[in-house]
């Protein structure tokens, strides 16, 4: 096993990685920026080293600083978490050159899967369905206009190196495409350092379904079931659940098989996610992208499978084989996650960082909270607004919904606004209770959901 791991991230995922390492007797070194000096994962790490000032480009995105710290502290592994450098192929290569195990796939695999345009071609060859779109990147507005004319509007412009909903623009006509192209390129350049774009036909009112995969360097690849991530705002997920209520056993089998083929096609190693769009007919699915990292929502898969995904990442990175086969994976009960973000939904979801004046997390059977917050800590304004992940597990979906309502009622955070009340309202909406939400749900229902003074119908969950 690895002996000492540099955690090249922050927030709740840094703490999650640290806990898994501790349980495997792996020492941890926390790399932190100046504003994160009092962060919980910094306080709990075996060792902690400041890598720079607040700006991510000077700290968490500073490859040279991270590698210097890893070597100076004797780390034989580096876990990138999610975001920041987690899907940076050059950084994975740099770790390999320095003899440091990058806990994730190789740089070559990240390039194959991480470039959304290149991944489309690989998936086609592997027999994985893809949405109609451009043949490779669109290098100019003229290329984008020609591709859009060929596949038909509406279309999505998407960053090849994108993720987390950034670098994406919807275009309903040729009139708006040039401006959207420029905006998406600029956002992609700022967020990922890569402004390559491609274009896809927009699948209207789909569901966003993703499959969790695990693979080792010995050729073993399995999936751990699916997650429904259709409740999202501007491509940012808000509520996720597992498994997806809309999948029949036959469709789940077909999508799971496709996810495994996708992982094999790029020579995957570690934990990753294959994301699909499920058409409004509930029968046709299309490959959307592959995330070559641990996902924010990995916890709900852990709840329904009993598999510790970060532990598996560490095992695979140490060269061990998966200690389970596909037939060992069973999906038990239903799990749900609400992301609590420091943002004000009534102010167009404006980020609202600040200091935690009072904090109380929910508890009880089947409730899990992943968070780096504590009473008196400060959530800095320089990074993602994620404050906590509330997760529940229950025998049935309806029981999970009721348990999450109870958990949100117990959750208390004073010091800055959050979106927790919005999630609570969603949990009472009849469409959500019935399991009928598509990716258009939040956009179509947001005004009503933001009416927090409206008395929720306590009987809606019986429809």
URJOSUL-V162706 format. One record per residue. RES is the residue in three letters. OMEGA is omega in whole degrees, -180 to 180 (999 if undefined). NEAR is the number of other C-alpha atoms within 12 Angstrom. Layout:
RES_OMEGA_NEAR, RES_OMEGA_NEAR
This chain:
UNK_172_23, UNK_-178_31, UNK_-178_26, UNK_-174_33, UNK_171_48, UNK_177_50, UNK_-174_51, UNK_-178_51, UNK_-175_42, UNK_173_51, UNK_-173_45, UNK_-179_36, UNK_176_40, UNK_179_42, UNK_178_35, UNK_178_39, UNK_-179_43, UNK_-179_44, UNK_178_29, UNK_178_27, UNK_-178_36, UNK_-179_25, UNK_176_16, UNK_-178_24, UNK_175_18, UNK_178_29, UNK_-179_31, UNK_172_41, UNK_-180_43, UNK_172_44, UNK_-174_48, UNK_174_40, UNK_-177_34, UNK_180_24, UNK_-178_27, UNK_-176_37, UNK_-179_28, UNK_-179_28, UNK_-174_33, UNK_-179_30, UNK_176_37, UNK_-179_33, UNK_-175_24, UNK_-177_24, UNK_174_33, UNK_-180_26, UNK_-180_26, UNK_-178_34, UNK_177_33, UNK_-177_31, UNK_178_36, UNK_-179_25, UNK_-169_21, UNK_-174_22, UNK_-177_21, UNK_-180_32, UNK_180_24, UNK_-176_21, UNK_-173_32, UNK_176_43, UNK_-179_34, UNK_-174_28, UNK_-178_32, UNK_-180_23, UNK_-179_27, UNK_180_44, UNK_178_40, UNK_179_24, UNK_-179_35, UNK_180_37, UNK_-177_24, UNK_-178_19, UNK_176_27, UNK_179_24, UNK_174_34, UNK_177_33, UNK_177_42, UNK_178_51, UNK_-177_52, UNK_-179_45, UNK_173_41, UNK_-175_37, UNK_-180_34, UNK_-174_37, UNK_-172_42, UNK_-179_40, UNK_180_44, UNK_-175_41, UNK_-180_31, UNK_179_24, UNK_176_37, UNK_177_35, UNK_-179_27, UNK_176_24, UNK_-180_37, UNK_180_23, UNK_-179_16, UNK_-180_24, UNK_179_18, UNK_-179_35, UNK_174_39, UNK_-175_46, UNK_-176_46, UNK_-180_49, UNK_180_45, UNK_177_36, UNK_179_32, UNK_179_24, UNK_178_34, UNK_179_38, UNK_-179_30, UNK_-175_34, UNK_-174_43, UNK_174_40, UNK_-173_38, UNK_-180_44, UNK_179_38, UNK_-179_31, UNK_178_38, UNK_-179_38, UNK_179_30, UNK_-179_32, UNK_176_34, UNK_-179_24, UNK_-179_18, UNK_179_22, UNK_177_22, UNK_-178_33, UNK_177_31, UNK_178_35, UNK_175_32, UNK_-179_30, UNK_-179_39, UNK_175_34, UNK_-176_28, UNK_-177_26, UNK_171_29, UNK_-170_31, UNK_180_25, UNK_176_22, UNK_-179_28, UNK_177_15, UNK_-179_24, UNK_179_40, UNK_-180_35, UNK_179_24, UNK_180_32, UNK_178_36, UNK_-178_24, UNK_-176_20, UNK_179_22, UNK_178_24, UNK_-1_29, UNK_-180_28, UNK_174_36, UNK_168_41, UNK_-174_50, UNK_177_46, UNK_180_44, UNK_-179_45, UNK_-170_45, UNK_179_42, UNK_178_37, UNK_177_29, UNK_-177_27, UNK_-180_32, UNK_-179_38, UNK_176_38, UNK_176_35, UNK_177_33, UNK_180_30, UNK_179_22, UNK_179_20, UNK_-177_25, UNK_-175_16, UNK_-174_23, UNK_-178_33, UNK_180_25, UNK_179_21, UNK_179_30, UNK_-180_38, UNK_180_26, UNK_-178_26, UNK_178_36, UNK_-179_35, UNK_179_25, UNK_179_28, UNK_180_30, UNK_-179_21, UNK_-175_20, UNK_-171_29, UNK_-177_33, UNK_-177_23, UNK_-175_25, UNK_177_31, UNK_-176_35, UNK_168_44, UNK_-173_43, UNK_178_48, UNK_169_44, UNK_179_31, UNK_175_32, UNK_-174_33, UNK_177_24, UNK_178_23, UNK_165_32, UNK_179_39, UNK_-177_42, UNK_179_45, UNK_179_44, UNK_176_48, UNK_178_49, UNK_172_48, UNK_179_53, UNK_176_45, UNK_-177_35, UNK_-179_26, UNK_175_19, UNK_179_24, UNK_179_26, UNK_177_37, UNK_170_37, UNK_-178_44, UNK_176_46, UNK_-168_48, UNK_175_46, UNK_175_48, UNK_-177_44, UNK_-173_44, UNK_179_38, UNK_-176_41, UNK_179_32, UNK_-178_29, UNK_179_22, UNK_175_28, UNK_-176_28, UNK_-180_34, UNK_178_40, UNK_176_44, UNK_177_46, UNK_-180_50, UNK_-5_45, UNK_180_41, UNK_-178_39, UNK_-172_32, UNK_-175_33, UNK_170_31, UNK_177_16, UNK_-179_17, UNK_180_13, UNK_177_22, UNK_178_32, UNK_-178_19, UNK_-179_26, UNK_177_39, UNK_177_37, UNK_179_29, UNK_178_38, UNK_179_45, UNK_177_40, UNK_179_33, UNK_180_49, UNK_179_45, UNK_-176_35, UNK_-180_29, UNK_-179_37, UNK_-170_31, UNK_173_41, UNK_178_46, UNK_178_46, UNK_180_45, UNK_-177_50, UNK_173_44, UNK_-174_48, UNK_-178_43, UNK_166_40, UNK_176_37, UNK_-176_37, UNK_-178_27, UNK_177_21, UNK_178_17, UNK_-177_24, UNK_-175_20, UNK_179_24, UNK_-176_31, UNK_174_39, UNK_178_43, UNK_179_48, UNK_177_45, UNK_178_49, UNK_-173_48, UNK_-176_51, UNK_170_44, UNK_-179_42, UNK_175_37, UNK_-172_44, UNK_-177_41, UNK_-175_45, UNK_-178_39, UNK_173_49, UNK_176_46, UNK_-178_39, UNK_-178_35, UNK_-180_37, UNK_-175_29, UNK_-179_24, UNK_176_31, UNK_-173_31, UNK_179_40, UNK_174_40, UNK_178_35, UNK_175_35, UNK_-178_44, UNK_178_47, UNK_-179_33, UNK_179_35, UNK_177_35, UNK_178_30, UNK_-179_25, UNK_175_23, UNK_172_25, UNK_-180_33, UNK_179_25, UNK_176_24, UNK_-177_20, UNK_-178_23, UNK_178_13, UNK_-175_16, UNK_175_23, UNK_180_22, UNK_-175_31, UNK_176_23, UNK_-177_28, UNK_180_38, UNK_-177_45, UNK_178_50, UNK_170_47, UNK_175_47, UNK_177_42, UNK_-179_42, UNK_175_37, UNK_-178_35, UNK_-178_29, UNK_-179_22, UNK_-178_28, UNK_178_21, UNK_-179_13, UNK_177_16, UNK_179_25, UNK_177_19, UNK_-176_27, UNK_178_32, UNK_-180_28, UNK_-178_27, UNK_180_23, UNK_180_26, UNK_176_19, UNK_-177_19, UNK_173_23, UNK_179_21, UNK_176_30, UNK_179_28, UNK_180_21, UNK_-178_17, UNK_176_17, UNK_179_29, UNK_179_33, UNK_177_30, UNK_173_36, UNK_-178_34, UNK_176_34, UNK_-178_36, UNK_171_41, UNK_-178_29, UNK_178_23, UNK_-179_19, UNK_180_29, UNK_174_30, UNK_-174_39, UNK_-176_31, UNK_-170_23, UNK_-171_25, UNK_-179_29, UNK_-175_30, UNK_-179_33, UNK_-179_36, UNK_-179_42, UNK_174_40, UNK_177_43, UNK_-179_46, UNK_177_46, UNK_178_44, UNK_-178_39, UNK_-179_30, UNK_-178_23, UNK_180_23, UNK_-179_30, UNK_177_30, UNK_177_23, UNK_177_36, UNK_-179_43, UNK_179_32, UNK_179_34, UNK_175_44, UNK_-180_35, UNK_180_25, UNK_178_35, UNK_177_38, UNK_179_22, UNK_-177_22, UNK_179_30, UNK_178_26, UNK_178_32, UNK_-180_24, UNK_176_23, UNK_-179_30, UNK_173_31, UNK_178_36, UNK_-175_40, UNK_-179_40, UNK_177_35, UNK_178_40, UNK_179_39, UNK_179_36, UNK_180_37, UNK_-176_41, UNK_177_43, UNK_-177_32, UNK_-177_32, UNK_-180_25, UNK_179_23, UNK_-179_34, UNK_179_27, UNK_-178_21, UNK_-175_31, UNK_-174_25, UNK_171_36, UNK_180_34, UNK_178_35, UNK_-172_25, UNK_-173_34, UNK_179_32, UNK_-176_21, UNK_-172_18, UNK_-173_24, UNK_-179_24, UNK_180_18, UNK_-179_21, UNK_-179_30, UNK_176_28, UNK_-174_18, UNK_180_20, UNK_178_11, UNK_180_15, UNK_179_16, UNK_-179_23, UNK_-175_16, UNK_-180_17, UNK_-177_13, UNK_-176_21, UNK_178_24, UNK_-176_16, UNK_999_15
